[in-house]
Amino acid sequence: MATNRSRRLRKKLCVDEFQELGFELNLGFKEDLSEEAIDAFLEQFLRDAMTANGLGYVGGDDYGLVCLAKRGSVSEEQRATVEAWLKGRDELTEVSVTPLIDVWYPENAINPA
């Protein structure tokens, strides 16, 4: 693919200075947790960790991708806030949060700021 792209095309493709960052997470729930308890946890997660921080979540109850709710990138502080919120929960036995990645092209390296 051509590397000499117009600013408009770079923005449309979310590359170079328009790269958008997010992170993946994996969750492990306690074995004896009921479906109702998992649903209640997910509602709290979406309200308190995602919406309250201007983030969006795409995925299931145990794996997903977190990105900014609008166009742009998740900050390292937002990632750390979500990780701390998850690690403070009793419903989970395991929490894995990746470093920031390119949400459109995960195989691409992160551009320096």
MMTF fields as JSON, N, C-alpha, C and O atoms, coordinates in Angstrom:
{
  "mmtfVersion": "1.0.0",
  "mmtfProducer": "UNKNOWN",
  "numBonds": 451,
  "numAtoms": 452,
  "numGroups": 113,
  "numChains": 1,
  "numModels": 1,
  "chainsPerModel": [1],
  "groupsPerChain": [113],
  "chainIdList": ["A"],
  "bondAtomList": [4, 2, 8, 6, 12, 10, 16, 14, 20, 18, 24, 22, 28, 26, 32, 30, 36, 34, 40, 38, 44, 42, 48, 46, 52, 50, 56, 54, 60, 58, 64, 62, 68, 66, 72, 70, 76, 74, 80, 78, 84, 82, 88, 86, 92, 90, 96, 94, 100, 98, 104, 102, 108, 106, 112, 110, 116, 114, 120, 118, 124, 122, 128, 126, 132, 130, 136, 134, 140, 138, 144, 142, 148, 146, 152, 150, 156, 154, 160, 158, 164, 162, 168, 166, 172, 170, 176, 174, 180, 178, 184, 182, 188, 186, 192, 190, 196, 194, 200, 198, 204, 202, 208, 206, 212, 210, 216, 214, 220, 218, 224, 222, 228, 226, 232, 230, 236, 234, 240, 238, 244, 242, 248, 246, 252, 250, 256, 254, 260, 258, 264, 262, 268, 266, 272, 270, 276, 274, 280, 278, 284, 282, 288, 286, 292, 290, 296, 294, 300, 298, 304, 302, 308, 306, 312, 310, 316, 314, 320, 318, 324, 322, 328, 326, 332, 330, 336, 334, 340, 338, 344, 342, 348, 346, 352, 350, 356, 354, 360, 358, 364, 362, 368, 366, 372, 370, 376, 374, 380, 378, 384, 382, 388, 386, 392, 390, 396, 394, 400, 398, 404, 402, 408, 406, 412, 410, 416, 414, 420, 418, 424, 422, 428, 426, 432, 430, 436, 434, 440, 438, 444, 442, 448, 446],
  "bondOrderList": [1, 1, 1, 1, 1, 1, 1, 1, 1, 1, 1, 1, 1, 1, 1, 1, 1, 1, 1, 1, 1, 1, 1, 1, 1, 1, 1, 1, 1, 1, 1, 1, 1, 1, 1, 1, 1, 1, 1, 1, 1, 1, 1, 1, 1, 1, 1, 1, 1, 1, 1, 1, 1, 1, 1, 1, 1, 1, 1, 1, 1, 1, 1, 1, 1, 1, 1, 1, 1, 1, 1, 1, 1, 1, 1, 1, 1, 1, 1, 1, 1, 1, 1, 1, 1, 1, 1, 1, 1, 1, 1, 1, 1, 1, 1, 1, 1, 1, 1, 1, 1, 1, 1, 1, 1, 1, 1, 1, 1, 1, 1, 1],
  "groupList": [{"groupName": "MET", "atomNameList": ["N", "CA", "C", "O"], "elementList": ["N", "C", "C", "O"], "formalChargeList": [0, 0, 0, 0], "bondAtomList": [1, 0, 2, 1, 3, 2], "bondOrderList": [1, 1, 2], "singleLetterCode": "M", "chemCompType": "L-PEPTIDE LINKING"}, {"groupName": "ALA", "atomNameList": ["N", "CA", "C", "O"], "elementList": ["N", "C", "C", "O"], "formalChargeList": [0, 0, 0, 0], "bondAtomList": [1, 0, 2, 1, 3, 2], "bondOrderList": [1, 1, 2], "singleLetterCode": "A", "chemCompType": "L-PEPTIDE LINKING"}, {"groupName": "THR", "atomNameList": ["N", "CA", "C", "O"], "elementList": ["N", "C", "C", "O"], "formalChargeList": [0, 0, 0, 0], "bondAtomList": [1, 0, 2, 1, 3, 2], "bondOrderList": [1, 1, 2], "singleLetterCode": "T", "chemCompType": "L-PEPTIDE LINKING"}, {"groupName": "ASN", "atomNameList": ["N", "CA", "C", "O"], "elementList": ["N", "C", "C", "O"], "formalChargeList": [0, 0, 0, 0], "bondAtomList": [1, 0, 2, 1, 3, 2], "bondOrderList": [1, 1, 2], "singleLetterCode": "N", "chemCompType": "L-PEPTIDE LINKING"}, {"groupName": "ARG", "atomNameList": ["N", "CA", "C", "O"], "elementList": ["N", "C", "C", "O"], "formalChargeList": [0, 0, 0, 0], "bondAtomList": [1, 0, 2, 1, 3, 2], "bondOrderList": [1, 1, 2], "singleLetterCode": "R", "chemCompType": "L-PEPTIDE LINKING"}, {"groupName": "SER", "atomNameList": ["N", "CA", "C", "O"], "elementList": ["N", "C", "C", "O"], "formalChargeList": [0, 0, 0, 0], "bondAtomList": [1, 0, 2, 1, 3, 2], "bondOrderList": [1, 1, 2], "singleLetterCode": "S", "chemCompType": "L-PEPTIDE LINKING"}, {"groupName": "LEU", "atomNameList": ["N", "CA", "C", "O"], "elementList": ["N", "C", "C", "O"], "formalChargeList": [0, 0, 0, 0], "bondAtomList": [1, 0, 2, 1, 3, 2], "bondOrderList": [1, 1, 2], "singleLetterCode": "L", "chemCompType": "L-PEPTIDE LINKING"}, {"groupName": "LYS", "atomNameList": ["N", "CA", "C", "O"], "elementList": ["N", "C", "C", "O"], "formalChargeList": [0, 0, 0, 0], "bondAtomList": [1, 0, 2, 1, 3, 2], "bondOrderList": [1, 1, 2], "singleLetterCode": "K", "chemCompType": "L-PEPTIDE LINKING"}, {"groupName": "CYS", "atomNameList": ["N", "CA", "C", "O"], "elementList": ["N", "C", "C", "O"], "formalChargeList": [0, 0, 0, 0], "bondAtomList": [1, 0, 2, 1, 3, 2], "bondOrderList": [1, 1, 2], "singleLetterCode": "C", "chemCompType": "L-PEPTIDE LINKING"}, {"groupName": "VAL", "atomNameList": ["N", "CA", "C", "O"], "elementList": ["N", "C", "C", "O"], "formalChargeList": [0, 0, 0, 0], "bondAtomList": [1, 0, 2, 1, 3, 2], "bondOrderList": [1, 1, 2], "singleLetterCode": "V", "chemCompType": "L-PEPTIDE LINKING"}, {"groupName": "ASP", "atomNameList": ["N", "CA", "C", "O"], "elementList": ["N", "C", "C", "O"], "formalChargeList": [0, 0, 0, 0], "bondAtomList": [1, 0, 2, 1, 3, 2], "bondOrderList": [1, 1, 2], "singleLetterCode": "D", "chemCompType": "L-PEPTIDE LINKING"}, {"groupName": "GLU", "atomNameList": ["N", "CA", "C", "O"], "elementList": ["N", "C", "C", "O"], "formalChargeList": [0, 0, 0, 0], "bondAtomList": [1, 0, 2, 1, 3, 2], "bondOrderList": [1, 1, 2], "singleLetterCode": "E", "chemCompType": "L-PEPTIDE LINKING"}, {"groupName": "PHE", "atomNameList": ["N", "CA", "C", "O"], "elementList": ["N", "C", "C", "O"], "formalChargeList": [0, 0, 0, 0], "bondAtomList": [1, 0, 2, 1, 3, 2], "bondOrderList": [1, 1, 2], "singleLetterCode": "F", "chemCompType": "L-PEPTIDE LINKING"}, {"groupName": "GLN", "atomNameList": ["N", "CA", "C", "O"], "elementList": ["N", "C", "C", "O"], "formalChargeList": [0, 0, 0, 0], "bondAtomList": [1, 0, 2, 1, 3, 2], "bondOrderList": [1, 1, 2], "singleLetterCode": "Q", "chemCompType": "L-PEPTIDE LINKING"}, {"groupName": "GLY", "atomNameList": ["N", "CA", "C", "O"], "elementList": ["N", "C", "C", "O"], "formalChargeList": [0, 0, 0, 0], "bondAtomList": [1, 0, 2, 1, 3, 2], "bondOrderList": [1, 1, 2], "singleLetterCode": "G", "chemCompType": "PEPTIDE LINKING"}, {"groupName": "ILE", "atomNameList": ["N", "CA", "C", "O"], "elementList": ["N", "C", "C", "O"], "formalChargeList": [0, 0, 0, 0], "bondAtomList": [1, 0, 2, 1, 3, 2], "bondOrderList": [1, 1, 2], "singleLetterCode": "I", "chemCompType": "L-PEPTIDE LINKING"}, {"groupName": "TYR", "atomNameList": ["N", "CA", "C", "O"], "elementList": ["N", "C", "C", "O"], "formalChargeList": [0, 0, 0, 0], "bondAtomList": [1, 0, 2, 1, 3, 2], "bondOrderList": [1, 1, 2], "singleLetterCode": "Y", "chemCompType": "L-PEPTIDE LINKING"}, {"groupName": "TRP", "atomNameList": ["N", "CA", "C", "O"], "elementList": ["N", "C", "C", "O"], "formalChargeList": [0, 0, 0, 0], "bondAtomList": [1, 0, 2, 1, 3, 2], "bondOrderList": [1, 1, 2], "singleLetterCode": "W", "chemCompType": "L-PEPTIDE LINKING"}, {"groupName": "PRO", "atomNameList": ["N", "CA", "C", "O"], "elementList": ["N", "C", "C", "O"], "formalChargeList": [0, 0, 0, 0], "bondAtomList": [1, 0, 2, 1, 3, 2], "bondOrderList": [1, 1, 2], "singleLetterCode": "P", "chemCompType": "L-PEPTIDE LINKING"}],
  "groupTypeList": [0, 1, 2, 3, 4, 5, 4, 4, 6, 4, 7, 7, 6, 8, 9, 10, 11, 12, 13, 11, 6, 14, 12, 11, 6, 3, 6, 14, 12, 7, 11, 10, 6, 5, 11, 11, 1, 15, 10, 1, 12, 6, 11, 13, 12, 6, 4, 10, 1, 0, 2, 1, 3, 14, 6, 14, 16, 9, 14, 14, 10, 10, 16, 14, 6, 9, 8, 6, 1, 7, 4, 14, 5, 9, 5, 11, 11, 13, 4, 1, 2, 9, 11, 1, 17, 6, 7, 14, 4, 10, 11, 6, 2, 11, 9, 5, 9, 2, 18, 6, 15, 10, 9, 17, 16, 18, 11, 3, 1, 15, 3, 18, 1],
  "groupIdList": [1, 2, 3, 4, 5, 6, 7, 8, 9, 10, 11, 12, 13, 14, 15, 16, 17, 18, 19, 20, 21, 22, 23, 24, 25, 26, 27, 28, 29, 30, 31, 32, 33, 34, 35, 36, 37, 38, 39, 40, 41, 42, 43, 44, 45, 46, 47, 48, 49, 50, 51, 52, 53, 54, 55, 56, 57, 58, 59, 60, 61, 62, 63, 64, 65, 66, 67, 68, 69, 70, 71, 72, 73, 74, 75, 76, 77, 78, 79, 80, 81, 82, 83, 84, 85, 86, 87, 88, 89, 90, 91, 92, 93, 94, 95, 96, 97, 98, 99, 100, 101, 102, 103, 104, 105, 106, 107, 108, 109, 110, 111, 112, 113],
  "secStructList": [7, 7, 1, 7, 7, 7, 2, 2, 2, 2, 2, 2, 2, 6, 7, 4, 4, 4, 7, 7, 3, 3, 3, 3, 3, 3, 3, 3, 3, 7, 6, 6, 7, 7, 2, 2, 2, 2, 2, 2, 2, 2, 2, 2, 0, 0, 0, 0, 0, 0, 4, 4, 4, 6, 3, 3, 3, 3, 3, 7, 1, 1, 3, 3, 3, 3, 3, 3, 1, 1, 1, 1, 7, 7, 7, 2, 2, 2, 2, 2, 2, 2, 2, 2, 2, 2, 2, 6, 7, 6, 6, 3, 3, 3, 3, 3, 3, 7, 7, 7, 3, 3, 1, 1, 7, 6, 6, 1, 7, 7, 7, 7, 7],
  "xCoordList": [0.841, 0.0, 0.888, 1.967, 0.457, 1.244, 1.465, 0.582, 2.655, 2.951, 2.85, 2.867, 2.745, 2.616, 1.129, 0.603, 0.453, -0.98, -1.298, -0.531, -2.419, -2.869, -3.33, -3.631, -3.38, -3.821, -5.237, -5.529, -6.099, -7.485, -7.541, -8.311, -6.733, -6.721, -6.122, -6.613, -5.061, -4.475, -5.503, -5.571, -6.301, -7.34, -8.415, -8.862, -8.822, -9.86, -9.403, -10.196, -8.11, -7.554, -7.081, -6.697, -7.108, -6.643, -5.191, -4.862, -4.331, -2.903, -2.077, -2.59, -0.78, 0.181, -0.287, -0.518, -0.434, -0.815, -2.255, -2.651, -3.052, -4.437, -4.621, -5.746, -3.526, -3.574, -4.387, -4.246, -5.231, -6.062, -5.631, -5.503, -5.409, -4.909, -5.992, -6.896, -5.876, -6.769, -6.026, -4.805, -6.759, -6.126, -7.12, -8.335, -6.569, -7.384, -7.366, -6.424, -8.425, -8.425, -9.041, -9.93, -8.54, -9.051, -9.436, -8.688, -10.606, -11.098, -11.388, -11.92, -11.04, -11.364, -12.275, -11.89, -13.496, -14.466, -14.323, -13.846, -14.738, -14.761, -15.679, -16.692, -15.319, -16.08, -17.53, -18.43, -17.765, -19.097, -19.969, -21.007, -19.57, -20.315, -21.54, -21.426, -22.698, -23.932, -23.98, -23.246, -24.856, -25.048, -25.535, -25.14, -26.394, -26.901, -25.765, -25.73, -24.838, -23.703, -22.772, -22.242, -22.578, -21.744, -22.407, -21.739, -23.715, -24.447, -24.365, -24.18, -24.5, -24.401, -22.994, -22.832, -21.976, -20.597, -20.407, -19.823, -20.899, -20.736, -21.447, -20.933, -22.615, -23.314, -22.494, -22.367, -21.94, -21.086, -19.828, -19.395, -19.234, -18.031, -18.282, -17.501, -19.366, -19.687, -19.995, -19.604, -20.688, -21.051, -19.856, -19.554, -19.174, -18.156, -16.761, -16.027, -16.399, -15.051, -15.024, -14.043, -16.063, -16.066, -16.697, -15.992, -17.978, -18.685, -18.137, -17.986, -17.843, -17.328, -15.979, -15.623, -15.225, -13.912, -13.917, -12.857, -15.112, -15.219, -14.736, -14.253, -14.868, -14.372, -15.508, -16.634, -15.201, -16.138, -15.561, -14.342, -16.438, -16.009, -16.692, -17.904, -15.893, -16.421, -15.918, -14.712, -16.832, -16.403, -17.455, -18.623, -17.004, -17.893, -17.67, -17.092, -18.143, -18.008, -16.613, -16.268, -15.804, -14.472, -13.306, -12.149, -13.589, -12.542, -13.102, -14.251, -12.285, -12.766, -11.697, -10.552, -12.096, -11.235, -11.816, -13.016, -10.954, -11.363, -10.774, -9.577, -11.618, -11.168, -11.908, -12.807, -11.529, -12.193, -13.607, -13.826, -14.562, -15.961, -16.171, -17.175, -15.241, -15.301, -14.011, -13.197, -13.814, -12.591, -11.386, -11.426, -10.326, -9.129, -8.541, -8.922, -7.617, -6.88, -7.104, -7.321, -7.047, -7.071, -5.72, -4.683, -5.733, -4.473, -3.965, -4.712, -2.701, -2.118, -2.798, -2.946, -3.209, -3.899, -5.258, -5.638, -5.99, -7.277, -7.088, -7.866, -6.058, -5.774, -5.475, -5.992, -4.65, -4.285, -5.502, -5.629, -6.391, -7.607, -8.495, -9.001, -8.688, -9.519, -8.863, -9.545, -7.565, -6.857, -7.0, -7.261, -6.835, -6.969, -8.397, -8.6, -9.389, -10.784, -11.034, -11.659, -10.543, -10.754, -10.036, -10.588, -8.821, -8.051, -8.62, -8.28, -9.477, -10.108, -11.423, -12.101, -11.788, -13.068, -12.93, -11.989, -13.889, -13.883, -14.388, -14.091, -15.145, -15.723, -14.686, -14.943, -13.514, -12.511, -11.373, -10.923, -10.923, -9.738, -8.518, -7.385, -8.742, -7.644, -8.017, -9.132, -7.065, -7.232, -5.962, -4.865, -6.111, -4.977, -5.308, -6.268, -4.501, -4.698, -3.442, -2.341, -3.596, -2.442, -1.952, -2.686, -0.727, -0.283, -1.122, -1.845, -1.026, -1.776, -1.368, -0.19, -2.369, -2.15, -2.929, -3.834, -2.584, -3.329, -4.626, -4.587, -5.778, -7.041, -7.494, -8.264, -7.028, -7.413, -6.471, -6.897, -5.195, -4.169, -3.279, -2.173, -3.744, -3.006, -1.579, -0.739, -1.293, 0.06, 1.034, 2.247, 0.525, 1.378, 1.935, 1.279, 3.135, 3.748, 3.066, 2.47, 3.169, 2.603, 3.525, 4.736, 2.95, 3.732, 4.228, 3.489, 5.455, 5.914, 5.123, 4.742, 4.879, 4.051, 4.696, 4.113],
  "yCoordList": [-1.174, 0.0, 1.24, 1.231, 2.266, 3.492, 4.135, 4.117, 4.699, 5.349, 6.86, 7.544, 7.398, 8.833, 9.165, 9.319, 9.276, 9.497, 10.937, 11.589, 11.419, 12.766, 12.751, 11.696, 13.921, 14.053, 13.496, 12.811, 13.785, 13.312, 11.789, 11.204, 11.146, 9.691, 9.09, 8.075, 9.712, 9.226, 9.281, 8.377, 10.344, 10.476, 9.411, 8.798, 9.198, 8.213, 6.792, 5.973, 6.514, 5.189, 5.024, 3.928, 6.114, 6.096, 5.637, 4.756, 6.23, 5.898, 7.153, 8.272, 6.93, 8.0, 8.864, 8.339, 10.166, 11.042, 10.838, 11.397, 10.042, 9.761, 8.358, 7.876, 7.719, 6.387, 6.453, 7.398, 5.453, 5.399, 4.218, 3.094, 4.488, 3.477, 3.01, 3.762, 1.764, 1.153, -0.006, -0.11, -0.871, -2.038, -3.177, -2.979, -4.369, -5.569, -5.987, -5.694, -6.677, -7.224, -8.611, -8.932, -9.416, -10.764, -10.841, -10.401, -11.402, -11.507, -12.958, -13.705, -13.35, -14.684, -14.542, -13.961, -15.078, -14.98, -16.159, -17.225, -15.965, -17.047, -18.141, -17.866, -19.379, -20.54, -20.554, -20.911, -20.172, -20.288, -19.047, -18.912, -18.157, -16.918, -17.201, -17.855, -16.711, -16.93, -16.001, -15.016, -16.334, -15.501, -14.101, -13.108, -14.029, -12.735, -11.877, -10.669, -12.497, -11.762, -11.266, -10.158, -12.083, -11.672, -10.513, -9.55, -10.606, -9.513, -8.221, -7.147, -8.316, -7.133, -6.54, -5.32, -7.41, -6.932, -6.192, -5.108, -6.772, -6.149, -4.795, -3.864, -4.683, -3.396, -2.357, -1.219, -2.735, -1.819, -1.475, -0.322, -2.457, -2.238, -1.22, -0.286, -1.405, -0.489, 0.918, 1.905, 1.01, 2.315, 3.005, 4.158, 2.293, 2.914, 2.98, 3.944, 1.976, 1.948, 2.455, 3.073, 2.209, 2.607, 3.99, 4.942, 4.111, 5.367, 6.52, 7.632, 6.271, 7.333, 7.873, 9.005, 7.082, 7.5, 7.836, 8.033, 7.905, 8.254, 7.153, 7.426, 5.898, 4.76, 3.914, 3.973, 3.125, 2.176, 0.779, 0.603, -0.227, -1.625, -2.455, -2.366, -3.271, -4.194, -5.578, -5.796, -6.503, -7.859, -8.585, -8.199, -9.647, -10.469, -10.22, -9.208, -11.168, -10.973, -11.314, -10.935, -12.022, -12.39, -11.886, -12.037, -11.298, -10.791, -9.627, -9.667, -8.583, -7.481, -6.455, -6.565, -5.454, -4.362, -3.07, -2.819, -2.256, -0.965, 0.123, 0.121, 1.053, 2.188, 3.433, 3.349, 4.56, 5.807, 5.798, 5.29, 6.349, 6.358, 7.265, 7.139, 8.173, 9.033, 8.825, 7.983, 9.551, 9.409, 9.858, 10.91, 9.065, 9.408, 8.187, 7.051, 8.438, 7.363, 7.341, 8.373, 6.146, 5.955, 6.413, 6.142, 7.099, 7.523, 6.421, 5.525, 6.509, 5.555, 5.663, 4.66, 6.869, 7.064, 6.367, 5.76, 6.447, 5.765, 4.254, 3.559, 3.748, 2.316, 1.882, 0.864, 2.644, 2.32, 2.396, 1.59, 3.356, 3.491, 2.266, 1.742, 1.807, 0.622, -0.605, -1.42, -0.744, -1.894, -1.9, -2.95, -0.753, -0.661, -0.992, -1.675, -0.505, -0.8, -2.306, -2.874, -2.946, -4.39, -5.19, -6.157, -4.796, -5.539, -5.371, -6.14, -4.383, -4.184, -4.93, -4.766, -5.732, -6.438, -7.848, -8.565, -8.246, -9.581, -10.667, -11.845, -10.281, -11.277, -11.94, -13.003, -11.321, -11.781, -12.532, -12.162, -13.59, -14.319, -13.942, -14.106, -13.439, -13.089, -11.866, -11.76, -10.945, -9.751, -9.58, -9.511, -9.512, -9.285, -8.101, -8.145, -7.034, -5.831, -5.615, -5.541, -5.514, -5.352, -3.905, -3.005, -3.684, -2.295, -1.709, -2.437, -0.406, 0.236, -0.331, -0.576, -0.533, -1.054, -0.206, 0.534, -0.309, 0.333, -0.461, -1.646, 0.186, -0.546, -0.904, -1.848, -0.166, -0.472, -1.468, -2.304, -1.382, -2.248, -2.771, -2.266, -3.774, -4.245, -4.696, -4.674, -5.104, -5.561, -4.399, -4.608, -3.176, -2.005, -1.509, -1.604, -0.985, -0.391, 0.935, 1.569, 1.338, 2.623, 3.739, 3.679, 4.761, 5.916, 6.711, 6.871, 7.213, 8.071, 9.36, 9.886, 9.862, 11.069, 12.31, 13.393],
  "zCoordList": [0.0, 0.0, 0.0, 0.593, -0.639, -0.761, 0.609, 1.466, 0.799, 2.072, 1.969, 2.993, 0.766, 0.574, 0.459, -0.644, 1.612, 1.635, 2.008, 2.717, 1.533, 1.905, 3.362, 3.919, 3.959, 5.344, 5.506, 6.486, 4.561, 4.586, 4.6, 5.361, 3.765, 3.712, 4.987, 5.483, 5.52, 6.782, 7.905, 8.738, 7.924, 8.952, 8.772, 9.741, 7.537, 7.232, 7.591, 8.057, 7.367, 7.653, 9.101, 9.508, 9.878, 11.279, 11.368, 12.163, 10.558, 10.571, 10.844, 10.844, 11.075, 11.339, 12.499, 13.588, 12.307, 13.418, 13.882, 14.905, 13.146, 13.506, 14.087, 14.213, 14.434, 15.046, 16.34, 17.117, 16.57, 17.768, 18.628, 18.142, 19.91, 20.829, 21.789, 22.154, 22.183, 23.165, 23.808, 23.69, 24.486, 25.105, 25.217, 25.204, 25.327, 25.489, 26.947, 27.684, 27.35, 28.702, 28.713, 27.924, 29.628, 29.875, 31.341, 32.214, 31.607, 32.969, 33.313, 32.491, 34.518, 35.021, 36.223, 37.238, 36.108, 37.199, 38.15, 37.761, 39.403, 40.382, 39.869, 39.226, 40.159, 39.667, 40.152, 39.392, 41.404, 41.998, 41.793, 42.442, 40.917, 40.684, 39.804, 38.767, 40.22, 39.455, 38.244, 38.167, 37.308, 36.116, 36.508, 35.896, 37.529, 37.987, 38.539, 38.307, 39.268, 39.839, 38.728, 38.808, 37.703, 36.568, 35.827, 35.449, 35.62, 34.956, 35.761, 35.189, 37.079, 37.94, 37.873, 37.831, 37.861, 37.736, 36.422, 36.398, 35.318, 34.005, 33.923, 33.303, 34.539, 34.561, 35.316, 34.864, 36.454, 37.225, 36.454, 36.46, 35.791, 34.999, 33.894, 33.71, 33.168, 32.07, 32.581, 31.958, 33.704, 34.251, 34.92, 34.615, 35.838, 36.689, 36.055, 36.275, 35.281, 34.706, 33.268, 32.854, 32.513, 31.103, 30.903, 30.565, 31.1, 30.824, 31.658, 31.151, 32.916, 33.796, 33.326, 33.653, 32.565, 32.068, 30.58, 29.985, 29.97, 28.556, 27.628, 26.53, 28.073, 27.305, 26.77, 27.266, 25.749, 25.191, 25.282, 25.259, 25.385, 25.527, 24.464, 24.268, 23.772, 22.778, 23.147, 23.258, 23.334, 23.671, 24.474, 24.516, 25.109, 25.916, 27.392, 27.787, 28.209, 29.648, 30.168, 31.287, 29.378, 29.872, 29.012, 29.402, 27.866, 26.983, 26.18, 25.739, 25.987, 25.18, 24.871, 25.311, 24.103, 23.685, 24.233, 24.125, 24.822, 25.37, 24.491, 24.203, 24.066, 23.265, 23.742, 24.577, 23.215, 23.582, 23.015, 21.916, 23.743, 23.302, 22.096, 21.396, 21.847, 20.668, 19.894, 20.272, 18.853, 18.066, 18.896, 19.533, 18.888, 19.645, 20.331, 20.048, 21.228, 21.884, 23.385, 24.019, 23.93, 25.382, 25.918, 25.313, 27.039, 27.656, 28.592, 28.984, 28.933, 29.87, 31.238, 31.936, 31.623, 32.9, 32.902, 33.903, 31.797, 31.695, 31.769, 32.423, 31.099, 31.149, 32.58, 33.042, 33.279, 34.66, 35.586, 36.507, 35.348, 36.16, 36.013, 37.006, 34.782, 34.539, 35.165, 35.786, 35.009, 35.589, 37.114, 37.701, 37.757, 39.211, 39.644, 40.648, 38.884, 39.216, 39.158, 40.054, 38.1, 37.949, 39.033, 39.558, 39.367, 40.375, 41.774, 42.672, 41.974, 43.264, 43.429, 44.443, 42.467, 42.496, 43.04, 42.703, 43.897, 44.506, 43.558, 43.753, 42.537, 41.627, 40.732, 40.169, 40.596, 39.64, 40.324, 41.408, 39.665, 40.132, 39.31, 39.763, 38.107, 37.204, 36.377, 35.867, 36.254, 35.423, 34.605, 35.159, 33.292, 32.399, 31.499, 30.729, 31.601, 30.807, 29.969, 30.515, 28.647, 27.769, 27.791, 28.199, 27.358, 27.118, 25.981, 25.302, 25.777, 24.704, 23.344, 23.083, 22.488, 21.138, 20.142, 20.528, 18.873, 17.795, 17.625, 17.294, 17.848, 17.815, 16.401, 16.224, 15.39, 14.019, 13.371, 12.574, 13.708, 13.114, 14.248, 14.438, 15.003, 16.193, 15.913, 16.813, 14.686, 14.349, 14.179, 14.202, 14.007, 13.839, 15.16, 16.198, 15.117, 16.309, 16.62, 15.749, 17.883, 18.296, 17.846, 18.061, 17.219, 16.775, 17.97, 18.941, 17.932, 19.042, 19.062, 18.016, 20.25, 20.415, 19.861, 19.931]
}
